[in-house]
């Protein structure tokens, strides 16, 4: 699954729903703390998006 954000397209592992650091193609000097904070935020957002989509999908596809 790919998610678009202000950084660009990032790859998300479908199993864990986590973003891998390699997916960034990071350039320029960045501290590990900043990177970890950014990763954590994106992981939270992707998890939230996944949950919302999952709930929405479940509601639509309920057995009648």
Biopython code that builds the backbone (N, CA, C, O; Angstrom):
import numpy as np
from Bio.PDB.StructureBuilder import StructureBuilder

atoms = [
    (1, "UNK", "N", (0.847, -1.178, 0.000)),
    (1, "UNK", "CA", (0.000, 0.000, 0.000)),
    (1, "UNK", "C", (0.888, 1.236, 0.000)),
    (1, "UNK", "O", (1.896, 1.290, 0.705)),
    (2, "UNK", "N", (0.510, 2.214, -0.786)),
    (2, "UNK", "CA", (1.277, 3.455, -0.808)),
    (2, "UNK", "C", (0.410, 4.591, -0.276)),
    (2, "UNK", "O", (-0.781, 4.678, -0.575)),
    (3, "UNK", "N", (1.017, 5.433, 0.497)),
    (3, "UNK", "CA", (0.299, 6.574, 1.063)),
    (3, "UNK", "C", (0.988, 7.848, 0.592)),
    (3, "UNK", "O", (2.209, 7.976, 0.685)),
    (4, "UNK", "N", (0.186, 8.802, 0.080)),
    (4, "UNK", "CA", (0.744, 10.074, -0.342)),
    (4, "UNK", "C", (0.745, 11.019, 0.851)),
    (4, "UNK", "O", (-0.249, 11.114, 1.571)),
    (5, "UNK", "N", (1.842, 11.710, 1.060)),
    (5, "UNK", "CA", (1.867, 12.768, 2.061)),
    (5, "UNK", "C", (2.787, 13.869, 1.580)),
    (5, "UNK", "O", (3.248, 13.840, 0.439)),
    (6, "UNK", "N", (3.058, 14.834, 2.433)),
    (6, "UNK", "CA", (3.832, 15.994, 1.991)),
    (6, "UNK", "C", (5.275, 15.651, 1.667)),
    (6, "UNK", "O", (5.956, 16.410, 0.978)),
    (7, "UNK", "N", (5.750, 14.501, 2.165)),
    (7, "UNK", "CA", (7.115, 14.082, 1.843)),
    (7, "UNK", "C", (7.161, 13.480, 0.446)),
    (7, "UNK", "O", (8.192, 13.532, -0.224)),
    (8, "UNK", "N", (6.051, 12.912, 0.009)),
    (8, "UNK", "CA", (6.006, 12.201, -1.261)),
    (8, "UNK", "C", (5.363, 10.849, -1.028)),
    (8, "UNK", "O", (4.681, 10.654, -0.022)),
    (9, "UNK", "N", (5.567, 9.926, -1.927)),
    (9, "UNK", "CA", (4.984, 8.605, -1.784)),
    (9, "UNK", "C", (5.867, 7.759, -0.885)),
    (9, "UNK", "O", (7.074, 7.652, -1.101)),
    (10, "UNK", "N", (5.257, 7.163, 0.119)),
    (10, "UNK", "CA", (6.010, 6.301, 1.025)),
    (10, "UNK", "C", (5.419, 4.904, 1.000)),
    (10, "UNK", "O", (4.213, 4.731, 0.823)),
    (11, "UNK", "N", (6.264, 3.924, 1.177)),
    (11, "UNK", "CA", (5.817, 2.541, 1.175)),
    (11, "UNK", "C", (5.449, 2.127, 2.590)),
    (11, "UNK", "O", (6.187, 2.399, 3.537)),
    (12, "UNK", "N", (4.308, 1.469, 2.728)),
    (12, "UNK", "CA", (3.866, 0.994, 4.036)),
    (12, "UNK", "C", (3.760, -0.516, 3.979)),
    (12, "UNK", "O", (3.132, -1.073, 3.079)),
    (13, "UNK", "N", (4.375, -1.168, 4.939)),
    (13, "UNK", "CA", (4.292, -2.621, 5.010)),
    (13, "UNK", "C", (2.880, -3.015, 5.416)),
    (13, "UNK", "O", (2.392, -2.584, 6.461)),
    (14, "UNK", "N", (2.224, -3.824, 4.605)),
    (14, "UNK", "CA", (0.819, -4.166, 4.825)),
    (14, "UNK", "C", (0.622, -4.976, 6.106)),
    (14, "UNK", "O", (-0.434, -4.899, 6.734)),
    (15, "UNK", "N", (1.628, -5.745, 6.491)),
    (15, "UNK", "CA", (1.495, -6.583, 7.682)),
    (15, "UNK", "C", (1.470, -5.779, 8.968)),
    (15, "UNK", "O", (0.569, -5.936, 9.792)),
    (16, "UNK", "N", (2.464, -4.917, 9.135)),
    (16, "UNK", "CA", (2.591, -4.173, 10.385)),
    (16, "UNK", "C", (2.023, -2.768, 10.271)),
    (16, "UNK", "O", (1.828, -2.092, 11.281)),
    (17, "UNK", "N", (1.759, -2.327, 9.052)),
    (17, "UNK", "CA", (1.270, -0.969, 8.802)),
    (17, "UNK", "C", (2.278, 0.071, 9.282)),
    (17, "UNK", "O", (1.901, 1.155, 9.729)),
    (18, "UNK", "N", (3.550, -0.266, 9.188)),
    (18, "UNK", "CA", (4.614, 0.649, 9.601)),
    (18, "UNK", "C", (5.374, 1.145, 8.371)),
    (18, "UNK", "O", (5.416, 0.478, 7.337)),
    (19, "UNK", "N", (5.963, 2.309, 8.505)),
    (19, "UNK", "CA", (6.755, 2.887, 7.427)),
    (19, "UNK", "C", (8.218, 2.527, 7.645)),
    (19, "UNK", "O", (8.747, 2.698, 8.744)),
    (20, "UNK", "N", (8.857, 2.038, 6.621)),
    (20, "UNK", "CA", (10.279, 1.716, 6.748)),
    (20, "UNK", "C", (11.112, 2.957, 6.439)),
    (20, "UNK", "O", (10.757, 3.737, 5.555)),
    (21, "UNK", "N", (12.221, 3.145, 7.163)),
    (21, "UNK", "CA", (13.065, 4.328, 6.921)),
    (21, "UNK", "C", (13.590, 4.378, 5.492)),
    (21, "UNK", "O", (13.786, 5.459, 4.937)),
    (22, "UNK", "N", (13.820, 3.206, 4.892)),
    (22, "UNK", "CA", (14.345, 3.157, 3.533)),
    (22, "UNK", "C", (13.335, 3.705, 2.521)),
    (22, "UNK", "O", (13.706, 4.144, 1.433)),
    (23, "UNK", "N", (12.065, 3.672, 2.893)),
    (23, "UNK", "CA", (11.020, 4.112, 1.978)),
    (23, "UNK", "C", (11.086, 5.621, 1.736)),
    (23, "UNK", "O", (10.543, 6.121, 0.751)),
    (24, "UNK", "N", (11.744, 6.331, 2.626)),
    (24, "UNK", "CA", (11.811, 7.778, 2.505)),
    (24, "UNK", "C", (12.691, 8.244, 1.372)),
    (24, "UNK", "O", (12.365, 9.204, 0.673)),
    (25, "UNK", "N", (13.822, 7.556, 1.187)),
    (25, "UNK", "CA", (14.839, 8.101, 0.305)),
    (25, "UNK", "C", (15.329, 9.417, 0.882)),
    (25, "UNK", "O", (15.383, 10.434, 0.192)),
    (26, "UNK", "N", (15.685, 9.381, 2.162)),
    (26, "UNK", "CA", (16.026, 10.605, 2.887)),
    (26, "UNK", "C", (17.334, 11.196, 2.373)),
    (26, "UNK", "O", (18.322, 10.491, 2.167)),
    (27, "UNK", "N", (17.310, 12.503, 2.173)),
    (27, "UNK", "CA", (18.512, 13.222, 1.785)),
    (27, "UNK", "C", (18.694, 14.412, 2.716)),
    (27, "UNK", "O", (17.728, 14.970, 3.237)),
    (28, "UNK", "N", (19.938, 14.783, 2.910)),
    (28, "UNK", "CA", (20.234, 15.920, 3.765)),
    (28, "UNK", "C", (20.447, 15.480, 5.203)),
    (28, "UNK", "O", (20.108, 14.356, 5.574)),
    (29, "UNK", "N", (21.014, 16.378, 6.015)),
    (29, "UNK", "CA", (21.305, 16.038, 7.405)),
    (29, "UNK", "C", (20.038, 16.016, 8.255)),
    (29, "UNK", "O", (19.314, 17.008, 8.334)),
    (30, "UNK", "N", (19.782, 14.896, 8.878)),
    (30, "UNK", "CA", (18.648, 14.795, 9.798)),
    (30, "UNK", "C", (19.077, 13.987, 11.003)),
    (30, "UNK", "O", (19.722, 12.947, 10.867)),
    (31, "UNK", "N", (18.719, 14.464, 12.182)),
    (31, "UNK", "CA", (19.078, 13.725, 13.388)),
    (31, "UNK", "C", (18.151, 12.531, 13.539)),
    (31, "UNK", "O", (17.039, 12.525, 13.012)),
    (32, "UNK", "N", (18.612, 11.531, 14.256)),
    (32, "UNK", "CA", (17.797, 10.342, 14.490)),
    (32, "UNK", "C", (16.527, 10.678, 15.257)),
    (32, "UNK", "O", (15.479, 10.073, 15.030)),
    (33, "UNK", "N", (16.620, 11.647, 16.169)),
    (33, "UNK", "CA", (15.458, 12.040, 16.969)),
    (33, "UNK", "C", (14.360, 12.622, 16.085)),
    (33, "UNK", "O", (13.187, 12.273, 16.222)),
    (34, "UNK", "N", (14.749, 13.505, 15.185)),
    (34, "UNK", "CA", (13.782, 14.115, 14.269)),
    (34, "UNK", "C", (13.158, 13.047, 13.381)),
    (34, "UNK", "O", (11.946, 13.019, 13.169)),
    (35, "UNK", "N", (14.014, 12.172, 12.869)),
    (35, "UNK", "CA", (13.539, 11.109, 11.994)),
    (35, "UNK", "C", (12.586, 10.172, 12.728)),
    (35, "UNK", "O", (11.536, 9.807, 12.200)),
    (36, "UNK", "N", (12.955, 9.789, 13.942)),
    (36, "UNK", "CA", (12.112, 8.892, 14.738)),
    (36, "UNK", "C", (10.765, 9.536, 15.037)),
    (36, "UNK", "O", (9.727, 8.876, 14.991)),
    (37, "UNK", "N", (10.789, 10.828, 15.344)),
    (37, "UNK", "CA", (9.560, 11.559, 15.623)),
    (37, "UNK", "C", (8.658, 11.598, 14.395)),
    (37, "UNK", "O", (7.447, 11.398, 14.489)),
    (38, "UNK", "N", (9.263, 11.856, 13.252)),
    (38, "UNK", "CA", (8.522, 11.912, 11.996)),
    (38, "UNK", "C", (7.932, 10.548, 11.642)),
    (38, "UNK", "O", (6.781, 10.443, 11.218)),
    (39, "UNK", "N", (8.747, 9.507, 11.826)),
    (39, "UNK", "CA", (8.292, 8.144, 11.549)),
    (39, "UNK", "C", (7.111, 7.785, 12.436)),
    (39, "UNK", "O", (6.125, 7.205, 11.981)),
    (40, "UNK", "N", (7.229, 8.140, 13.711)),
    (40, "UNK", "CA", (6.181, 7.828, 14.676)),
    (40, "UNK", "C", (4.882, 8.512, 14.285)),
    (40, "UNK", "O", (3.809, 7.912, 14.342)),
    (41, "UNK", "N", (4.992, 9.781, 13.884)),
    (41, "UNK", "CA", (3.804, 10.536, 13.488)),
    (41, "UNK", "C", (3.147, 9.917, 12.251)),
    (41, "UNK", "O", (1.927, 9.762, 12.199)),
    (42, "UNK", "N", (3.964, 9.567, 11.264)),
    (42, "UNK", "CA", (3.426, 8.974, 10.037)),
    (42, "UNK", "C", (2.808, 7.607, 10.310)),
    (42, "UNK", "O", (1.775, 7.262, 9.736)),
    (43, "UNK", "N", (3.440, 6.833, 11.186)),
    (43, "UNK", "CA", (2.882, 5.534, 11.549)),
    (43, "UNK", "C", (1.530, 5.683, 12.234)),
    (43, "UNK", "O", (0.615, 4.899, 11.984)),
    (44, "UNK", "N", (1.401, 6.692, 13.102)),
    (44, "UNK", "CA", (0.124, 6.952, 13.765)),
    (44, "UNK", "C", (-0.948, 7.331, 12.747)),
    (44, "UNK", "O", (-2.074, 6.836, 12.795)),
    (45, "UNK", "N", (-0.576, 8.220, 11.826)),
    (45, "UNK", "CA", (-1.517, 8.663, 10.791)),
    (45, "UNK", "C", (-1.953, 7.496, 9.908)),
    (45, "UNK", "O", (-3.137, 7.345, 9.606)),
    (46, "UNK", "N", (-0.988, 6.672, 9.495)),
    (46, "UNK", "CA", (-1.324, 5.549, 8.622)),
    (46, "UNK", "C", (-2.180, 4.526, 9.362)),
    (46, "UNK", "O", (-3.082, 3.925, 8.778)),
    (47, "UNK", "N", (-1.894, 4.329, 10.656)),
    (47, "UNK", "CA", (-2.695, 3.413, 11.464)),
    (47, "UNK", "C", (-4.121, 3.934, 11.592)),
    (47, "UNK", "O", (-5.079, 3.169, 11.474)),
    (48, "UNK", "N", (-4.263, 5.242, 11.834)),
    (48, "UNK", "CA", (-5.573, 5.871, 11.947)),
    (48, "UNK", "C", (-6.347, 5.745, 10.636)),
    (48, "UNK", "O", (-7.524, 5.385, 10.634)),
    (49, "UNK", "N", (-5.682, 6.043, 9.530)),
    (49, "UNK", "CA", (-6.307, 5.934, 8.209)),
    (49, "UNK", "C", (-6.765, 4.510, 7.948)),
    (49, "UNK", "O", (-7.878, 4.279, 7.476)),
    (50, "UNK", "N", (-5.895, 3.559, 8.260)),
    (50, "UNK", "CA", (-6.206, 2.146, 8.072)),
    (50, "UNK", "C", (-7.435, 1.751, 8.892)),
    (50, "UNK", "O", (-8.309, 1.038, 8.399)),
    (51, "UNK", "N", (-7.502, 2.218, 10.149)),
    (51, "UNK", "CA", (-8.621, 1.899, 11.039)),
    (51, "UNK", "C", (-9.926, 2.480, 10.502)),
    (51, "UNK", "O", (-10.948, 1.795, 10.463)),
    (52, "UNK", "N", (-9.885, 3.737, 10.091)),
    (52, "UNK", "CA", (-11.083, 4.395, 9.552)),
    (52, "UNK", "C", (-11.589, 3.660, 8.314)),
    (52, "UNK", "O", (-12.783, 3.385, 8.194)),
    (53, "UNK", "N", (-10.684, 3.348, 7.404)),
    (53, "UNK", "CA", (-11.056, 2.627, 6.185)),
    (53, "UNK", "C", (-11.623, 1.256, 6.529)),
    (53, "UNK", "O", (-12.603, 0.810, 5.933)),
    (54, "UNK", "N", (-10.998, 0.597, 7.492)),
    (54, "UNK", "CA", (-11.435, -0.738, 7.903)),
    (54, "UNK", "C", (-12.852, -0.699, 8.481)),
    (54, "UNK", "O", (-13.687, -1.539, 8.145)),
    (55, "UNK", "N", (-13.114, 0.276, 9.349)),
    (55, "UNK", "CA", (-14.449, 0.419, 9.948)),
    (55, "UNK", "C", (-15.475, 0.743, 8.865)),
    (55, "UNK", "O", (-16.556, 0.156, 8.830)),
    (56, "UNK", "N", (-15.132, 1.673, 7.990)),
    (56, "UNK", "CA", (-16.013, 2.072, 6.903)),
    (56, "UNK", "C", (-16.354, 0.875, 6.018)),
    (56, "UNK", "O", (-17.511, 0.652, 5.661)),
    (57, "UNK", "N", (-15.316, 0.111, 5.675)),
    (57, "UNK", "CA", (-15.484, -1.078, 4.847)),
    (57, "UNK", "C", (-16.372, -2.107, 5.540)),
    (57, "UNK", "O", (-17.234, -2.718, 4.908)),
    (58, "UNK", "N", (-16.157, -2.294, 6.841)),
    (58, "UNK", "CA", (-16.941, -3.263, 7.608)),
    (58, "UNK", "C", (-18.416, -2.876, 7.642)),
    (58, "UNK", "O", (-19.291, -3.734, 7.529)),
    (59, "UNK", "N", (-18.683, -1.594, 7.795)),
    (59, "UNK", "CA", (-20.070, -1.119, 7.845)),
    (59, "UNK", "C", (-20.783, -1.352, 6.515)),
    (59, "UNK", "O", (-21.945, -1.758, 6.493)),
    (60, "UNK", "N", (-20.092, -1.097, 5.420)),
    (60, "UNK", "CA", (-20.692, -1.261, 4.096)),
    (60, "UNK", "C", (-20.954, -2.730, 3.793)),
    (60, "UNK", "O", (-21.984, -3.076, 3.215)),
    (61, "UNK", "N", (-20.021, -3.592, 4.183)),
    (61, "UNK", "CA", (-20.109, -4.995, 3.796)),
    (61, "UNK", "C", (-20.660, -5.900, 4.896)),
    (61, "UNK", "O", (-20.248, -7.052, 5.037)),
    (62, "UNK", "N", (-21.593, -5.362, 5.665)),
    (62, "UNK", "CA", (-22.227, -6.209, 6.678)),
    (62, "UNK", "C", (-23.168, -7.198, 6.004)),
    (62, "UNK", "O", (-23.835, -6.852, 5.029)),
    (63, "UNK", "N", (-23.229, -8.415, 6.511)),
    (63, "UNK", "CA", (-24.195, -9.373, 5.959)),
    (63, "UNK", "C", (-25.627, -8.956, 6.297)),
    (63, "UNK", "O", (-25.918, -8.567, 7.428)),
    (64, "UNK", "N", (-26.489, -9.038, 5.334)),
    (64, "UNK", "CA", (-27.881, -8.626, 5.566)),
    (64, "UNK", "C", (-28.781, -9.847, 5.595)),
    (64, "UNK", "O", (-29.991, -9.718, 5.778)),
]
sb = StructureBuilder()
sb.init_structure("model")
sb.init_model(0)
sb.init_chain("A")
sb.init_seg("    ")
for serial, (resi, resn, name, xyz) in enumerate(atoms, 1):
    if name == "N":
        sb.init_residue(resn, " ", resi, " ")
    sb.init_atom(name, np.array(xyz, "f"), 0.0, 1.0, " ", f" {name:<3s}", serial, name[0])
structure = sb.get_structure()
